[in-house]
Amino acid sequence: MYRLSKKQHGPKCTFCKTERATHRTKYFAEYSCMNQECLDKACSAEQHREESENNLTEADYQTWNQL
């Protein structure tokens, strides 16, 4: 999670849609406010995305296992 600067507080929170965002995930996919529930949801979404990127698809296996 990255903290937004004061001038970046424009977007709304992705989860509650009422507060202004104060944090963002690594890939700018989700913005969250200071609410602890929203921060927890954003952290879990970021972890889920990183885990899914670590998984190789069948095409990756066929390509990279031959090298």
RAGIRA-V68855 format. One record per pair of residues at least 4 apart in sequence whose C-alpha atoms are under 8 Angstrom apart, sorted by the first residue. I is the first residue (numbers start at 1). J is the second residue. D is the distance in Angstrom with one decimal. If there is no record, write none. Layout:
i->I j->J d->D
i->I j->J d->D
This chain:
i->1 j->23 d->6.4
i->1 j->24 d->5.7
i->1 j->25 d->4.9
i->1 j->26 d->6.2
i->1 j->42 d->8.0
i->1 j->43 d->6.9
i->2 j->23 d->5.5
i->2 j->24 d->5.3
i->2 j->25 d->6.2
i->2 j->26 d->6.9
i->3 j->22 d->6.0
i->3 j->23 d->4.4
i->3 j->24 d->6.5
i->4 j->8 d->5.7
i->4 j->9 d->6.5
i->4 j->21 d->7.8
i->4 j->22 d->5.2
i->4 j->23 d->5.3
i->4 j->24 d->6.9
i->5 j->9 d->6.9
i->5 j->22 d->7.7
i->9 j->20 d->6.1
i->9 j->21 d->5.6
i->9 j->22 d->5.9
i->10 j->20 d->6.4
i->10 j->21 d->7.0
i->11 j->20 d->6.0
i->11 j->21 d->5.8
i->11 j->31 d->7.4
i->12 j->17 d->5.7
i->12 j->18 d->6.6
i->12 j->19 d->5.9
i->12 j->20 d->4.5
i->12 j->21 d->5.3
i->12 j->31 d->7.2
i->12 j->32 d->7.7
i->12 j->33 d->8.0
i->13 j->17 d->5.0
i->13 j->18 d->6.7
i->13 j->19 d->5.8
i->13 j->20 d->5.7
i->13 j->21 d->4.8
i->13 j->30 d->7.8
i->13 j->31 d->5.2
i->13 j->32 d->4.5
i->13 j->33 d->5.5
i->13 j->38 d->7.9
i->14 j->30 d->5.8
i->14 j->31 d->5.3
i->14 j->32 d->6.0
i->15 j->31 d->7.9
i->15 j->32 d->6.8
i->15 j->38 d->6.0
i->15 j->41 d->7.7
i->16 j->38 d->7.1
i->19 j->33 d->6.1
i->20 j->32 d->7.8
i->20 j->33 d->6.0
i->21 j->31 d->5.6
i->21 j->32 d->4.9
i->21 j->33 d->4.3
i->21 j->34 d->7.6
i->22 j->31 d->7.4
i->22 j->32 d->6.2
i->22 j->33 d->5.0
i->22 j->34 d->6.4
i->23 j->31 d->5.8
i->23 j->32 d->5.3
i->23 j->33 d->6.3
i->23 j->34 d->7.7
i->24 j->28 d->5.9
i->24 j->29 d->7.6
i->24 j->30 d->5.9
i->24 j->31 d->4.4
i->24 j->32 d->6.1
i->24 j->42 d->7.9
i->25 j->29 d->6.3
i->25 j->30 d->5.6
i->25 j->31 d->6.6
i->25 j->42 d->6.9
i->25 j->43 d->7.5
i->25 j->46 d->6.2
i->26 j->46 d->7.3
i->30 j->42 d->6.5
i->31 j->42 d->7.4
i->32 j->38 d->5.7
i->32 j->39 d->5.9
i->32 j->42 d->6.5
i->33 j->38 d->6.4
i->33 j->39 d->6.9
i->34 j->38 d->7.3
i->34 j->39 d->6.8
i->35 j->39 d->6.3
i->36 j->40 d->6.1
i->37 j->41 d->6.2
i->38 j->42 d->6.1
i->39 j->43 d->6.1
i->40 j->44 d->6.2
i->41 j->45 d->6.1
i->42 j->46 d->6.1
i->43 j->47 d->6.2
i->44 j->48 d->6.0
i->45 j->49 d->6.2
i->46 j->50 d->6.3
i->47 j->51 d->6.1
i->48 j->52 d->6.2
i->49 j->53 d->6.2
i->50 j->54 d->6.4
i->51 j->55 d->6.7
i->56 j->60 d->5.6
i->56 j->61 d->6.6
i->57 j->61 d->6.4
i->58 j->62 d->6.3
i->59 j->63 d->6.1
i->60 j->64 d->5.7
i->60 j->65 d->7.8
i->61 j->65 d->5.4
i->62 j->66 d->6.6
i->63 j->67 d->7.3
